[in-house]
Amino acid sequence: MHSSAPANDTVLDHLAACDGEVADFIAKARSAPAPQPAPGQPGRAAAYERARIQASHLGMDWQAYLAAMEWRHATASALLMGETDVIRREPCPACRTWGLIWLAAHKAAMCVNRHCADRGQPTMWTLAQLAAERSSRRPQRVAN
């Protein structure tokens, strides 16, 4: 008999919160057609796919919100698993340099570029703020 792998309750709680947020998104977007998930598609993947399809019918604001939410979920998951380098891939919203580091104790990213602080810009960013900034920089595609 094999013992089960140890579970990280923090990660499990985070994934449950992500599932809840996706479910809330879907509930708010009920006016869009709801496709059936592909057979055999896992529940979490099917929920995100359904949210993407509904967002595509509801317009760019919903698509931007969903993109930010998905990035935030993926980044938070990576951070919970100890992959802090995911934050280094994002530019600082204030100074646009690659000086962000993750401060787990604060649950925020901090810009270590001294010019950012010298100009009086904010130097701490939550995942929600980074996700919104990232979503606003993302080129929007419009159907013909």
C-alpha positions in Angstrom: 0.0 0.0 0.0 1.3 3.5 -0.9 0.7 6.5 1.2 -0.8 9.5 -0.6 1.4 12.5 -1.4 1.4 15.3 1.2 -1.1 18.0 0.4 -0.4 21.7 0.8 -3.5 23.1 2.3 -2.6 26.7 1.2 -2.4 25.5 -2.4 -5.6 23.6 -2.1 -7.4 26.6 -0.6 -6.0 28.8 -3.4 -7.3 26.4 -6.1 -10.7 26.3 -4.4 -10.8 30.1 -4.4 -9.8 30.2 -8.1 -12.6 27.7 -8.9 -15.0 29.9 -7.0 -14.0 33.0 -8.9 -14.3 31.3 -12.2 -17.8 30.0 -11.2 -18.8 33.5 -10.2 -17.6 34.8 -13.6 -19.7 32.2 -15.3 -22.7 33.0 -13.2 -22.4 36.7 -14.1 -22.1 35.8 -17.8 -25.1 33.5 -18.1 -26.6 35.6 -20.9 -24.0 34.2 -23.3 -24.4 30.8 -24.9 -22.9 28.1 -22.7 -21.2 25.3 -24.7 -20.8 21.8 -23.3 -17.3 20.8 -22.3 -15.4 18.3 -24.5 -15.8 14.7 -23.2 -13.0 13.9 -20.8 -12.0 17.5 -20.2 -11.2 18.1 -16.5 -13.6 20.3 -14.6 -11.1 23.2 -14.0 -10.0 23.3 -17.7 -13.7 23.1 -18.8 -14.7 26.0 -16.5 -11.9 28.2 -17.9 -12.8 27.3 -21.5 -16.5 28.0 -20.8 -15.6 31.4 -19.3 -13.4 32.2 -22.4 -16.3 31.3 -24.8 -18.8 33.4 -22.8 -16.4 36.3 -22.6 -15.9 36.3 -26.3 -19.7 36.8 -26.7 -19.9 39.5 -24.1 -17.2 41.9 -25.4 -13.7 43.2 -24.8 -14.3 44.4 -21.2 -15.2 40.8 -20.2 -12.3 39.4 -22.2 -9.8 41.7 -20.5 -11.3 40.9 -17.0 -11.0 37.2 -17.7 -7.4 37.5 -19.1 -6.4 39.4 -15.9 -8.2 36.8 -13.7 -6.5 33.9 -15.5 -3.0 35.5 -15.2 -3.6 36.2 -11.5 -4.7 32.7 -10.8 -1.8 31.2 -12.7 0.7 33.5 -11.1 -0.7 33.0 -7.6 -0.5 29.3 -8.1 3.1 29.5 -9.2 4.0 31.7 -6.2 2.4 29.3 -3.8 4.6 26.6 -5.3 7.7 28.7 -4.7 8.2 29.9 -8.3 8.9 33.5 -7.5 10.6 34.1 -10.8 7.2 34.5 -12.5 7.1 38.1 -11.1 10.4 38.9 -12.7 8.8 38.4 -16.1 6.6 41.5 -15.6 7.7 45.1 -15.9 7.1 47.5 -13.1 3.9 49.4 -13.9 5.5 52.7 -12.7 8.9 52.7 -14.2 8.6 49.9 -16.8 11.9 48.3 -15.8 12.3 44.6 -15.0 12.9 45.3 -11.3 10.0 43.5 -9.6 10.6 40.9 -6.9 8.1 39.0 -4.9 7.8 39.7 -1.1 5.8 36.7 0.3 5.4 38.4 3.7 3.6 41.3 2.0 1.9 39.3 -0.7 3.0 41.9 -3.2 5.7 42.6 -5.7 8.2 45.4 -5.1 10.2 47.3 -7.6 13.9 47.4 -6.6 14.8 50.0 -9.2 16.0 53.0 -7.2 14.8 55.4 -9.9 11.2 54.2 -9.4 11.3 55.2 -5.7 13.3 58.4 -6.5 10.4 59.7 -8.7 7.9 59.1 -5.9 6.2 56.3 -7.8 4.5 53.4 -6.0 6.9 50.5 -5.5 4.6 47.8 -4.2 2.0 46.0 -6.4 -0.5 43.4 -5.6 -1.2 40.6 -8.0 -4.6 42.2 -8.8 -2.9 45.5 -9.7 -0.3 43.7 -11.8 -3.0 41.7 -13.6 -5.0 44.8 -14.4 -1.9 46.6 -15.6 -0.9 43.6 -17.7 -4.4 43.3 -19.2 -4.5 47.0 -20.1 -1.1 46.6 -22.0 -2.4 43.5 -23.9 -3.2 44.2 -27.5 -7.0 43.8 -28.1 -8.1 41.7 -31.1 -11.3 42.7 -32.7 -13.3 40.3 -34.9 -13.8 41.4 -38.5 
